[in-house]
Amino acid sequence: MNVLVAGGAGYIGSHFVRLLVDQDIPVAVVDDLSSGHRRSIPDTVPFARADIGDSETMRRVLAEHEPFAVVDFAGLIQVGESVRRPDLYFRVNVAHSLRLLDVIVQAGVRAFVYSSTAAVYGDPIRTPIDEDHPTKPINPYGASKLAIEHAAFAYANAFNLRVACLRYFNAAGAHPSGELDERHDPETHLIPLAIDAALGQGPALTVYGQDWDTPDGTCVRDFIHVMDLAEAHLHALHALHEDGRSLCLNLGTGTGCSVQEVLAAVERVTGNKVPFAVGPRRAGDPPQLVASVARARHQLGWSARRSDIDTIVKDAVRARRARFDAPDGVPGSSRFPPPRGS
Ligand SMILES: NC(=O)c1ccc[n+]([C@@H]2O[C@H](COP(=O)([O-])OP(=O)(O)OC[C@H]3O[C@@H](n4cnc5c(N)ncnc54)[C@H](O)[C@@H]3O)[C@@H](O)[C@H]2O)c1
């Protein structure tokens, strides 16, 4: 099984690529490096710097590698930015992804695995959220991801394409080796911000509301270890390889963890206090977002193995410390020398 990973230089994509390399599964990566890092991909993995909307280059890359599947992590991911710049989000996440789908079908690729999100559900009307929960995104980011889900399933119906849309809840943690890390710019995710604050590498954290209708008054989220996500993608690929049925699955743990519980875990692991201030609630933040994971367990035989909050935080702290300690700020840079042309 030969795989092309789009967006493989990003946070989740690079962890998935590492899993494929470790399993000796042939993999190539396409990424425009708009937010990804070339050095997150081992030098042995064929790499093309390209936008997924560049059909000519994508055609060439697909002809060269003839993958069984394209796994698509490429896209823009910031909810707040999507509200300010919907044009950007619909262009990159919808128009460019559609071009990718067209080229995939024309090239005869058999399977497409798409990084979707819990943001497709909008404000939950029940929890845990199962896949049949209504999809009513409340921001352009969620709407852009849902649009590609619809397109992908329609393409699966009409063309010879097997599709898995995987709706991640809150991706977190890092590769246990400490060699890969979560490196968004700007970083908007709770765990890296809390760790940086605790390690004195970032400003004090803002906790958005302590008066929610939750057990401790802070928001509850379903954090899933990035390596559990990577393994779920591999299960999805095997399922698509063996069976033509399309998949639409939540990827989470089924268990919520509050912001306050995350801060307590960061304090346990680092031995430092997390400096924080309580700010107002953010518009559009649901109090609880927790996945129902029964379908993924049933259809993939997969469930999260590393996603208890202490393991997530331990792995994230190890990778962030490695980054801060590395001479050029890149974890694992001593093991993977800079690739040519980076
Ligand atoms: N991080 C999360 O918690 C989370 C949750 C739900 C869904 N997702 C989805 O998972 C995917 C990956 O998220 P991430 O956190 O790894 O983000 P990321 O920004 O770290 O990775 C995205 C990668 O895609 C590349 N890219 C962006 N636009 C591109 C384009 N037009 N052509 C080629 N490459 C392009 C970037 O350079 C980057 O390497 C995204 O599609 C996101 O919507 C992430």
PDBQT file of the ligand as one rigid body, heavy atoms in Angstrom, charges set to zero:
ROOT
HETATM    1  N1  LIG A 401      -5.065  20.191  15.206  1.00  0.00    +0.000 N 
HETATM    2  C1  LIG A 401      -6.305  19.832  15.544  1.00  0.00    +0.000 C 
HETATM    3  O1  LIG A 401      -6.666  19.754  16.730  1.00  0.00    +0.000 OA
HETATM    4  C2  LIG A 401      -7.313  19.484  14.479  1.00  0.00    +0.000 A 
HETATM    5  C3  LIG A 401      -8.625  19.179  14.875  1.00  0.00    +0.000 A 
HETATM    6  C4  LIG A 401      -9.545  18.845  13.898  1.00  0.00    +0.000 A 
HETATM    7  C5  LIG A 401      -9.175  18.793  12.566  1.00  0.00    +0.000 A 
HETATM    8  N2  LIG A 401      -7.912  19.107  12.206  1.00  0.00    +0.000 N 
HETATM    9  C6  LIG A 401      -7.559  19.055  10.773  1.00  0.00    +0.000 C 
HETATM   10  O2  LIG A 401      -6.360  18.319  10.630  1.00  0.00    +0.000 OA
HETATM   11  C7  LIG A 401      -5.582  18.817   9.552  1.00  0.00    +0.000 C 
HETATM   12  C8  LIG A 401      -4.156  19.025  10.014  1.00  0.00    +0.000 C 
HETATM   13  O3  LIG A 401      -4.147  19.898  11.128  1.00  0.00    +0.000 OA
HETATM   14  P1  LIG A 401      -2.766  20.316  11.822  1.00  0.00    +0.000 P 
HETATM   15  O4  LIG A 401      -3.081  20.714  13.224  1.00  0.00    +0.000 OA
HETATM   16  O5  LIG A 401      -1.749  19.276  11.558  1.00  0.00    +0.000 OA
HETATM   17  O6  LIG A 401      -2.429  21.647  11.002  1.00  0.00    +0.000 OA
HETATM   18  P2  LIG A 401      -1.017  22.159  10.433  1.00  0.00    +0.000 P 
HETATM   19  O7  LIG A 401      -1.225  23.593  10.044  1.00  0.00    +0.000 OA
HETATM   20  O8  LIG A 401       0.079  21.841  11.375  1.00  0.00    +0.000 OA
HETATM   21  O9  LIG A 401      -0.831  21.264   9.126  1.00  0.00    +0.000 OA
HETATM   22  C9  LIG A 401      -1.416  21.578   7.889  1.00  0.00    +0.000 C 
HETATM   23  C10 LIG A 401      -0.366  21.316   6.832  1.00  0.00    +0.000 C 
HETATM   24  O10 LIG A 401      -0.933  21.551   5.546  1.00  0.00    +0.000 OA
HETATM   25  C11 LIG A 401      -0.070  22.379   4.780  1.00  0.00    +0.000 C 
HETATM   26  N3  LIG A 401      -0.939  23.118   3.856  1.00  0.00    +0.000 N 
HETATM   27  C12 LIG A 401      -1.869  24.057   4.158  1.00  0.00    +0.000 A 
HETATM   28  N4  LIG A 401      -2.488  24.463   3.031  1.00  0.00    +0.000 NA
HETATM   29  C13 LIG A 401      -1.941  23.753   2.009  1.00  0.00    +0.000 A 
HETATM   30  C14 LIG A 401      -2.188  23.714   0.607  1.00  0.00    +0.000 A 
HETATM   31  N5  LIG A 401      -3.107  24.491   0.034  1.00  0.00    +0.000 N 
HETATM   32  N6  LIG A 401      -1.446  22.865  -0.147  1.00  0.00    +0.000 NA
HETATM   33  C15 LIG A 401      -0.502  22.069   0.418  1.00  0.00    +0.000 A 
HETATM   34  N7  LIG A 401      -0.238  22.062   1.745  1.00  0.00    +0.000 NA
HETATM   35  C16 LIG A 401      -0.962  22.897   2.525  1.00  0.00    +0.000 A 
HETATM   36  C17 LIG A 401       0.652  23.248   5.792  1.00  0.00    +0.000 C 
HETATM   37  O11 LIG A 401       1.885  23.765   5.326  1.00  0.00    +0.000 OA
HETATM   38  C18 LIG A 401       0.840  22.260   6.943  1.00  0.00    +0.000 C 
HETATM   39  O12 LIG A 401       2.028  21.525   6.795  1.00  0.00    +0.000 OA
HETATM   40  C19 LIG A 401      -6.287  20.079   9.070  1.00  0.00    +0.000 C 
HETATM   41  O13 LIG A 401      -6.982  19.787   7.884  1.00  0.00    +0.000 OA
HETATM   42  C20 LIG A 401      -7.262  20.416  10.181  1.00  0.00    +0.000 C 
HETATM   43  O14 LIG A 401      -8.432  21.024   9.670  1.00  0.00    +0.000 OA
HETATM   44  C21 LIG A 401      -6.963  19.454  13.128  1.00  0.00    +0.000 A 
ENDROOT
TORSDOF 0
